[in-house]
Amino acid sequence: MKKFQTRSAMLVAVIILIASAAMLLLKKKPVAVEWRVLSSGEALETVLANGRVAGSRITPLALLSSGIVSTIPVSEGMTVAEGDTLLILDNREEHNRVRQRTTELSIARINLEKLQGAELREAQETFRQARLIEEAQTRLYGRSDTLYKQGAITREAFDEIAKTLAIRNSERVVAETRLESLKTGERALRESQVEKARLLLDEAQIALSRTVLRAPSDGKVIEIALEPGAYAAAGARLVLFLPSDSMAVIEAQVDELDAGRIHVGQRAVVGIYGDDTVQYEAVVRGVTGRIDTERGTATVRIGITSGNVLLIADQTVSVQIITGSQSAARVVEQRFRFTADGSTFVYVKQGGRVVRKQVVCTDIGNGRSILDEGVADGDTVVFAPGLGDNVPVTLLRSR
């Protein structure tokens, strides 16, 4: 009897051990997951693209005039601003001509002002006096005609009065003609003299400007072909010039579906592959109107606005174009989203397990999404391959 009881106890122990082992085998092991605690903040809507640094556009600079090089106020490698002087020819003759033409213009203007001032007033007064004298002589002639017919004066006296009237009439005509000439013909002549002098001065200033080579934009002097004292031929290359923006223009290829969201003036960020520490602020300068139908892309020109750009021609870079922003947005990487049966959901950690929650979301580019509905600030969303509802999890790491 005692031996039977011992065997029964051993059998029960074995059954319990087997049951425990089975439960351990059936119990699910927690899944290690990545996780994010949701919080609201500003979210940038972006378009990502690969870009290529446009080739350097070194520009040869020349003058339209020939002459002896007088001064070179810059040196090779110097950074200059738009309009800075790079080279000057011996232009003493051109300077003298400008001074001469300036004097001629001043004289022509003075003559015109005199015509409009003292001369005109003098001619007006002369004409007024001549007209008054002529009118007085006309009245005298009328009375003399009556007296002559009455026999009160002689024929000789009457003829003398008529002769004097003719002289006064002639004087009035001369004064009137001079006044009209000053008002019309003479004025037009002197105005034309002023205009001619102005044109000659403009020509002289243009000739002077052609003896000075200036920087067409901000940039750098790469090479100077001549030294002071050398002869510079018109049209010959004198300076090699690199505009500041020639090495800071990126040609990026964006998906044709994103092209409609990109506009001139939008902010962009340019990065270097393999070096996350280097980023350049940039701006959209242009969007091509043509679509590459084979690749389904459009070309966007990006201009870097930050200084000290360390890029080389044809280098491949990353481009992030900022197309908009949203405030109070909950942003997660797109891998935290799952899709099934036409709905989108995320897994939210509750206790030691996860709960599946349906959400409404918006893609904002750069592999990110805004969770618009279905979750709240403070929720912990998780990701791991093969997750399912009510699966036990353990937090792996957070980024």
C-alpha positions in Angstrom: 0.0 0.0 0.0 2.8 2.3 0.9 4.6 1.5 -2.3 1.5 2.3 -4.3 1.2 5.7 -2.6 4.8 6.5 -3.4 4.3 5.7 -7.1 1.1 7.9 -7.2 3.0 10.8 -5.7 5.8 10.5 -8.3 3.2 10.3 -11.1 1.5 13.5 -9.9 4.9 15.3 -9.7 5.8 14.2 -13.2 2.4 15.4 -14.5 2.9 18.8 -12.8 6.4 19.1 -14.2 5.2 18.3 -17.7 2.3 20.8 -17.4 4.7 23.5 -16.2 7.0 22.9 -19.1 4.2 23.0 -21.5 3.0 26.4 -20.1 6.5 27.8 -20.4 6.7 26.6 -23.9 3.3 28.1 -24.8 4.0 31.4 -23.1 4.9 34.2 -25.6 8.3 35.8 -25.3 8.2 39.6 -25.3 9.1 41.2 -28.6 11.9 43.9 -28.5 10.5 47.0 -30.1 11.6 50.5 -31.1 9.5 53.2 -29.5 8.6 56.8 -29.6 6.7 58.9 -27.1 4.3 61.2 -29.1 4.4 64.9 -28.5 3.1 67.9 -30.5 5.5 70.3 -32.3 6.1 72.0 -35.6 6.4 69.6 -38.5 8.1 70.6 -41.8 6.7 69.2 -45.0 9.6 68.3 -47.2 10.6 66.8 -50.6 13.7 64.7 -50.6 15.9 64.5 -53.7 19.4 63.7 -55.0 21.3 66.7 -56.4 24.4 67.4 -58.4 26.7 70.4 -57.9 26.6 72.4 -61.2 30.0 72.7 -62.9 32.1 75.8 -62.1 31.4 78.6 -64.5 34.7 80.4 -64.7 34.2 83.5 -66.9 36.8 85.2 -69.0 36.6 89.0 -68.7 37.7 91.4 -71.4 37.5 95.1 -72.4 36.0 96.7 -75.5 39.0 99.2 -75.7 42.7 98.6 -76.3 45.4 100.3 -74.3 48.3 100.1 -71.9 47.5 98.6 -68.5 47.9 101.2 -65.9 46.7 99.7 -62.6 45.6 96.3 -61.3 44.2 96.8 -57.8 43.4 93.1 -57.2 45.4 89.9 -57.0 44.7 86.3 -57.9 42.6 84.5 -55.4 41.0 87.7 -54.1 37.3 87.8 -53.3 35.6 90.9 -54.8 32.1 92.4 -54.8 30.0 93.3 -57.8 31.3 96.6 -59.4 34.8 96.4 -57.8 37.6 97.6 -60.1 39.8 94.7 -61.4 42.0 96.5 -64.0 42.4 100.0 -65.4 44.0 101.1 -68.7 45.9 104.3 -69.2 42.8 106.6 -69.6 44.2 110.1 -69.2 42.9 111.1 -72.7 39.5 109.8 -71.9 39.4 111.7 -68.5 40.4 114.9 -70.4 37.6 114.4 -72.9 35.1 113.9 -70.2 36.2 117.1 -68.5 36.0 119.0 -71.8 32.5 117.6 -72.6 31.3 118.5 -69.1 32.4 122.1 -69.6 30.7 122.3 -73.0 27.5 121.0 -71.5 27.7 123.6 -68.7 28.2 126.4 -71.2 25.3 125.2 -73.4 23.0 125.1 -70.3 24.1 128.6 -69.3 23.3 130.0 -72.8 19.9 128.4 -72.6 19.2 129.9 -69.1 20.3 133.3 -70.4 17.9 133.0 -73.3 15.1 132.1 -70.9 16.1 135.0 -68.5 17.7 138.4 -69.3 17.8 138.1 -73.1 14.1 137.2 -73.3 13.1 140.0 -71.0 15.2 142.5 -73.0 13.6 141.4 -76.3 10.1 141.6 -74.7 10.8 145.2 -73.5 12.3 146.3 -76.9 9.2 145.0 -78.7 6.9 146.8 -76.2 8.7 150.1 -76.7 8.8 149.7 -80.5 5.1 149.0 -80.5 4.3 152.1 -78.4 6.4 154.4 -80.6 4.8 153.0 -83.7 1.3 153.6 -82.3 2.2 157.2 -81.4 3.6 157.8 -84.8 0.5 156.3 -86.4 -1.7 158.8 -84.4 0.6 161.6 -85.5 0.3 160.5 -89.1 -3.5 160.6 -88.9 -3.6 164.1 -87.6 -1.0 165.2 -90.1 -3.1 163.8 -93.0 -6.1 165.9 -91.9 -3.9 169.0 -91.5 -2.3 168.5 -94.9 -5.7 168.2 -96.6 -6.7 171.4 -94.9 -3.6 173.1 -96.2 -2.3 173.6 -92.6 1.1 171.9 -93.3 3.2 171.5 -96.3 3.7 168.5 -98.5 7.3 168.1 -97.4 6.3 168.1 -93.7 3.6 165.5 -94.3 6.0 163.2 -96.3 8.6 163.5 -93.5 5.9 162.3 -91.0 4.9 159.4 -93.3 8.6 158.4 -93.7 9.1 158.4 -89.9 6.0 156.1 -89.5 7.5 153.6 -92.0 10.8 153.6 -90.0 8.9 153.0 -86.7 6.9 150.2 -88.3 10.1 148.6 -89.5 11.6 148.9 -86.0 8.6 147.2 -84.5 8.7 144.3 -87.0 12.4 143.8 -86.2 11.8 143.7 -82.5 8.8 141.3 -82.9 10.8 139.0 -85.2 13.7 138.9 -82.6 11.3 138.1 -79.8 9.6 135.3 -81.7 13.0 134.0 -82.6 14.0 133.8 -79.0 10.8 132.1 -78.1 10.9 129.5 -80.9 13.9 129.2 -83.2 16.6 130.5 -80.9 15.3 128.5 -78.0 15.1 125.3 -80.1 18.6 126.0 -81.3 20.0 126.4 -77.8 18.1 123.4 -76.5 19.5 121.3 -79.3 23.0 122.6 -78.4 22.4 121.4 -74.8 21.2 118.0 -76.0 24.2 117.6 -78.3 26.6 118.5 -75.5 24.9 115.9 -73.3 25.2 113.2 -75.9 28.9 114.0 -76.4 29.4 113.8 -72.6 27.7 110.4 -72.6 29.9 109.2 -75.3 33.0 110.4 -73.5 31.9 108.7 -70.2 31.2 105.4 -72.1 34.7 105.6 -73.6 36.1 106.2 -70.2 34.1 103.3 -68.7 35.5 101.0 -71.4 39.0 101.5 -70.0 38.0 100.1 -66.6 37.3 96.4 -66.0 34.9 95.7 -63.2 33.6 92.6 -61.4 30.2 91.6 -63.0 29.1 90.1 -59.7 30.3 88.9 -56.4 33.0 86.4 -56.9 36.7 85.5 -57.0 39.6 86.5 -59.2 41.1 83.2 -60.5 43.8 84.5 -62.9 45.2 87.8 -64.2 46.7 87.5 -67.7 48.6 90.8 -67.8 50.8 93.1 -65.6 50.9 96.9 -65.4 52.6 98.4 -68.5 51.5 95.6 -70.8 49.3 96.2 -73.9 45.8 94.9 -73.6 43.9 94.3 -76.9 40.2 94.9 -77.1 38.4 91.6 -76.6 41.4 89.7 -75.3 41.1 87.7 -72.0 42.4 89.8 -69.2 41.0 88.2 -66.1 39.4 84.8 -65.3 36.5 85.3 -62.9 34.5 82.8 -60.8 31.1 84.1 -59.7 30.3 83.4 -56.1 27.2 81.3 -56.9 28.7 79.2 -59.6 29.8 76.5 -57.2 26.7 76.9 -55.0 24.1 75.8 -57.5 22.5 72.4 -57.2 20.5 70.7 -59.9 18.2 68.3 -58.1 15.9 65.6 -59.6 12.5 65.5 -57.8 9.6 63.1 -58.5 7.2 64.6 -61.0 4.3 64.2 -58.5 6.2 66.5 -56.0 7.1 69.1 -58.6 3.8 71.0 -58.2 4.6 71.6 -54.5 7.9 73.3 -55.2 8.1 77.0 -55.9 10.9 79.6 -56.2 11.9 81.0 -52.9 11.2 78.0 -50.8 13.9 77.1 -48.2 16.0 74.0 -48.7 18.8 72.2 -46.9 21.7 70.6 -48.8 23.7 67.8 -47.2 26.8 65.7 -48.1 26.4 62.0 -48.2 28.5 60.3 -45.6 28.9 63.4 -43.5 25.9 64.3 -41.3 27.8 67.2 -39.7 27.8 69.3 -42.9 24.6 71.1 -44.0 24.1 74.2 -46.1 21.1 76.5 -46.1 19.7 77.0 -49.6 16.8 78.4 -51.5 14.8 77.2 -54.6 15.9 79.3 -57.6 13.9 77.7 -60.4 11.8 74.7 -61.4 12.0 73.3 -64.9 8.8 73.3 -67.0 9.8 70.0 -68.6 9.3 66.5 -67.2 11.7 63.6 -67.9 9.1 61.1 -68.9 11.6 58.2 -68.8 12.6 58.8 -65.2 9.4 60.6 -64.1 11.4 63.5 -62.6 11.6 67.3 -62.9 14.8 69.4 -62.4 14.9 72.0 -59.6 17.7 74.5 -59.3 18.8 75.1 -55.7 21.1 78.0 -54.7 23.1 77.7 -51.5 22.9 80.8 -49.4 25.3 80.0 -46.6 29.0 80.9 -46.9 32.2 78.8 -47.1 30.8 76.2 -49.4 33.1 73.2 -49.7 31.7 71.5 -52.7 33.2 70.4 -56.0 31.7 70.3 -59.5 29.5 67.2 -60.2 29.5 66.2 -56.6 26.3 64.3 -55.5 24.5 65.8 -52.6 21.2 65.3 -50.7 18.5 68.0 -51.0 15.7 68.5 -48.6 13.2 71.1 -49.9 10.8 72.6 -47.3 7.4 72.9 -48.9 5.3 73.8 -45.9 4.9 73.4 -42.1 2.3 72.4 -39.6 2.1 73.4 -35.9 1.0 71.1 -33.1 1.7 68.0 -35.2 2.7 64.5 -33.9 5.4 63.2 -36.2 6.7 59.6 -36.5 8.8 57.8 -39.0 6.7 56.0 -41.6 7.8 52.5 -40.4 5.7 53.0 -37.3 2.7 52.9 -39.5 1.0 49.7 -40.6 -1.6 49.1 -43.3 -4.1 46.3 -43.6 -7.6 45.9 -45.1 -7.6 49.5 -46.4 -6.9 51.1 -43.0 -3.8 52.5 -41.3 -2.9 51.8 -37.7 -0.1 52.0 -35.2 0.7 49.9 -32.1 0.6 51.7 -28.8 2.2 50.3 -25.7 -0.2 49.7 -22.8 1.4 48.0 -19.8 3.6 45.2 -21.0 1.6 44.7 -24.2 0.7 46.6 -27.4 -2.8 47.7 -28.6 -3.6 48.2 -32.2 -5.1 51.7 -32.9 -6.5 52.9 -36.2 -5.2 56.4 -37.2 -5.5 59.1 -39.8 -2.1 60.3 -41.0 -0.5 62.6 -43.6 2.8 61.9 -45.3 5.2 64.9 -45.1 8.2 63.5 -47.0 11.6 62.5 -45.7 10.1 59.2 -44.5 7.9 60.8 -41.9 4.2 61.0 -41.3 1.9 63.2 -39.1 -0.6 61.2 -37.0 -3.7 63.4 -37.2 -6.2 61.3 -35.4 -6.4 58.1 -33.2 -3.5 58.9 -30.8 -2.7 61.5 -28.2 0.4 63.2 -26.8 2.2 60.9 -24.3 1.2 57.7 -26.2 4.1 55.4 -26.8 4.1 54.0 -30.3 6.2 51.0 -31.1 7.7 49.2 -34.1 9.0 45.7 -34.8 8.5 43.3 -37.6 5.6 40.9 -37.1 3.8 42.8 -34.3 0.3 41.8 -33.5 -2.5 43.0 -31.2 -1.9 42.2 -27.5 1.6 41.0 -28.1 3.9 41.4 -25.1 6.8 43.8 -25.8 10.0 45.1 -24.3 11.4 48.4 -25.2 14.6 48.1 -27.2 15.9 51.6 -27.9 14.7 55.2 -28.6 15.9 57.7 -31.2 
